[in-house]
Every structure is written in C-alpha cells, then in structure tokens.
C-alpha cells in the first residue's frame, strides 16, 4: 500500500504543478491555445476549434523534458 500512496502523492504533485503553470501562463498572456496555425471555424450555429500549433509545441517541450530526464539516468 505504501507504493500506491507514493504514486498518488507524486501524481497529485505533478497535477498541482501543471495547474500552477497554466495559471501563470494566463496571467502573463502566453498565447497557448491562440497561436497562429491553430484551426478555428465559426459557422452560423456552430464553432470548431483545434489547437494544432499549440499541440505541436507542447509535444516538443514534453519530448525534450523526457529526453533530458532519460539521459540523466
């Protein structure tokens, strides 16, 4: 049971850190979700939004972070 407790604490901490980063990004006007290349379609009664560029940038940053952590082992 102690392993499960440790796992839950680590995951909860990661979620809290991600939430704090997103709050700070909103306060400093980081344009995540509103970047050039994000697909937005607004019709008469509907709208469609797909953050393509934002997804690519987040994927690149996370890949770099995981690569650095993997290299450190």
Rosetta blueprint (number, residue, H / E / L):
1 X L
2 X H
3 X H
4 X H
5 X H
6 X H
7 X H
8 X H
9 X H
10 X H
11 X H
12 X H
13 X H
14 X H
15 X H
16 X H
17 X H
18 X H
19 X H
20 X H
21 X H
22 X H
23 X H
24 X H
25 X H
26 X H
27 X H
28 X L
29 X L
30 X L
31 X L
32 X L
33 X L
34 X L
35 X L
36 X L
37 X L
38 X L
39 X E
40 X E
41 X E
42 X E
43 X L
44 X L
45 X L
46 X L
47 X E
48 X E
49 X E
50 X E
51 X L
52 X H
53 X H
54 X H
55 X H
56 X H
57 X H
58 X H
59 X H
60 X H
61 X H
62 X H
63 X H
64 X H
65 X H
66 X H
67 X H
68 X H
69 X H
70 X H
71 X H
72 X H
73 X L
